[in-house]
Amino acid sequence: MGKGLSHPQTEIKKKNNRRGKMFIKDVESCIKFQAEDGTQICELLHSERDGINLPYSISLASLNPGSKSISHRLKSSSEVYYILEGEGVVHIDGEQAQIKPGQAIIIPPGSWQHLCNTGRCYLKFLCIVYPFWRKEDEEGKSIS
C-alpha cells in the first residue's frame, strides 16, 4: 500500500554537541512529527539526517491514551520497542501480548504490527530500527 511515516520536509537545525568522536543530541532539538501510523515521533538519531555513521536509527515514540496505531511493517528492517511509560497491547502477525514499562519487544522484518494504548496516560517507547528507518521500507494498512 506504500503508506509509511511521513517525514517533515524541514531543514534540520543542528543543535548537537559534537566533541571529537562524541555526539550528543538533546531531545528538544529533535524533529517531531505525527507518523501515518498515528504515533508521535521524535527522531533521536538517524545516520542520514544527523551526519553520523550508525547502522540503526532511534526514535522516541508516543501513542495517545485509548489510541491504536495503524498496522504496518518494515519489509527488510527489524525493530525493537523498549517501553518507557504506559501500558498497552502489541499485535505482531496475529499474536498479541500485554506490554508495560521495562519490556523490550522484537519485531522481525516483514512482520505486520500495531499497538493499542490501553492506559490512561501516553504510551511512550524507544523504537530502534536496524538497518536505519527508510520510508521505502515501510508499508501500512488500516486496522479492522
C-alpha positions, -999 to +999 in steps of 0.1 A: +000+000+000+030+022+003+019+042+033+047+049+058+059+076+081+057+110+066+089+128+075+086+166+076+103+184+048+121+208+070+157+218+073+174+203+103+189+229+126+219+214+142+219+220+180+241+190+185+272+190+207+300+173+188+333+169+206+357+148+187+341+113+184+314+121+209+280+131+196+252+144+219+218+153+207+192+169+230+156+156+227+145+193+225+164+196+192+148+165+176+125+167+146+090+159+159+061+148+137+029+127+135+035+094+118+010+080+094+005+051+118-009+075+144+021+077+167+040+109+176+077+106+167+108+124+180+137+113+158+167+110+182+194+095+159+194+088+122+225+083+101+213+102+070+198+132+088+224+136+116+256+131+096+267+102+118+278+067+109+252+044+125+236+013+110+204+018+131+180+046+139+164+055+173+132+074+179+112+083+209+076+075+201+043+080+220+007+070+214-023+088+230-044+072+257-071+049+241-055+051+206-043+024+182-015+027+157-022+016+121-009-018+112+024-015+093+055-035+086+091-028+077+099-051+047+136-056+054+143-039+088+138-053+123+125-031+151+129-032+189+104-013+210+115-006+246+085+005+267+093+036+289+058+046+302+022+035+300+006+002+291-010-014+262-012-044+238+012-052+210+000-071+179+026-089+158+015-111+129-018-122+146-003-127+180-009-102+209+006-095+243+002-070+271+031-045+274+044-024+302+075-003+312+108-021+312+099-046+285+116-049+251+097-062+221+114-076+190+096-071+157+112-092+129+115-078+094+083-082+073+060-086+104+027-068+105+024-050+138+005-023+157+000-010+192-031-003+213-027+021+243-050+006+270-039+030+297-049+065+309-015+081+300+007+082+269+023+050+259+060+061+254+086+039+239+120+039+222+119+025+187+152+011+174+153+002+137+180-019+121+191-011+094+180+025+100+145+035+091+138+043+054+104+054+040+106+030+011+110+000+035+076+007+052+041-001+042+009+003+062-028-008+062-058+001+082-067-018+114-100-037+111 
